[in-house]
Amino acid sequence: MEISHSDIDKKVCNGSHAQGTKVAGNASVDGYAAVGEAKSTKTAQCSGLLSTNADQDKGGLTKFVNLTKVGEGKNWPTGHVGGDSKIDTAVKANSNAEAVAKDLVNLNPDEKTIVAGLLAKTIEGGEVVEIRAVSSTSLRT
């Protein structure tokens, strides 16, 4: 998504709404790293960035997935945070899945359609059908 839709990529996992450290406030969190790495200013929690670092090219879905090794089956669906010397503490269950979902919900309708299309392409036989409204009227005699 980073190459074909970089504007959408930057809107997912680039916020500060999730807990990114062991202590409140996401103090000094400026990017992502993998679980177990000795990175006191990094997190493995989607949208767990310090608010002043959010939206500053510190995050994004591609960076989150690559740097936290989600593609290797790690750090999903539950995120991990640091705060001492390394990233080693699991946050609440499904925290990364919830953070990604929250970011996706905040996309505009056109961006959601693009994301749905990309997801459908990853599933064999997947197809995106947009239904804007469904209305039904029934008369009983």
N, C-alpha and C positions, 0 to 999 in steps of 0.2 A: 504494500500500500504506500510505502514511502516514496517510491518512484512515480507511480501512476497517479496517486492522489495524496500528495504531501500535505495539502491543506487539511485533509481529514486526519491524516496520521498525527499531525501536531495537536489535534483536539482531544485525542484519547491518551490517557496516562501522562498528561502534562499539566496536572492541577495539584491542588493542595488540600483537597477535601478528605483524604484518607490519612490515617495515622502512619507516619513514615519513620518514627523513632520510638524508642521505649518511653520517652517522656513526651508530654503534650507540646504542641506547637511546631513540630517538625524542624526544630532548631538546627540550622546549618545544613540541612539536606539539600544537596545541589545536583543530584543525579542518581543513576541506577548502577547496581553492581550485583553479582551473584551471591547466593547464600554461602556463608563461610569465609568470604573475602574480608581482609582486614582493611575496611574502608569506613572510617567513622563518620564521613559526611555523605555517605551513599545509603540507599534503601533498596529493598527488593519488593516494595509495595507500590502498586500502580497508583498514581496521583497522590503520592505521599511526599511531595516536594515542599520545601519552604515556600510560602506564598510569593516572596520576592524572586524566587528562582523559577516559579511556574511560568509557563508561556515565554521562556527565554531560551528556547532551544536546548534546554537541559533534559527534557523528557520527550514524550511521543511514543506511540505504540511500538514502532520498530525498535527504537532504542531500548524500551522496556523489555520486549520479547528477547532481543539479542543479548543484552547485558545481564539479564537475570536468568538466562538459559531456559526460558519457558519451552522453547522448541526441543529441548533435550528431556522434557518431562519433569523439569524441576520448577519449584516455586509456583505451582498452579494446582488447585484454585486458591490456595491459602498463601498470603504474602508473608514475608519475613522482614524484620527491621533490626537495626543496630542501635548504637548509641554509646557503646563502650568502645571496644577495639575492633569488633567485627560484626557482620550481619549474621545473627544466629537465633533470633527470637521470633517464633511464629505469632502472627497477629490472630484475630478471631477467625474462625473457620470461614472459608470461602471469601476472604477479604479482597483478594485480587479479582475474582469473578464479579463481585459486587461493584468494585470500583470501575472496572471496564464497562459493566452494564450501565452504571450511572453516566459515564462519559458518552456512551452510545445514545442513550435516551436524550441527551442534551444536543445532539446533532439536529440540523434542520431536515425537513422531509426529503429533499433531494440527496443529501449526504447519506441518510439512512437507506435510501434506495440503492445507492452505489455500494454501500457496505453489504447490504443483503445480496446484491448481485455477486460480489466477490466471495461471500460465504457460500452461495449456491454453486459457484464454479468449483469449490473444493469438495463438494459432495457429488458423487456420480449421479447423473440424472437430475440434479437439482435445477429448479426453475423458480424465478421470482415472478409473482403475479401480484400486481398492486390493486387492492380493492379500496377505493376511497370511501364508499358508504354503502350500506346494505339497508334496504327498506322492504318491509313486507306488510301487506294489508290483507286481511281475511274477513270475509262476510259469512255469517252463519245464518241460514234461513230455516 
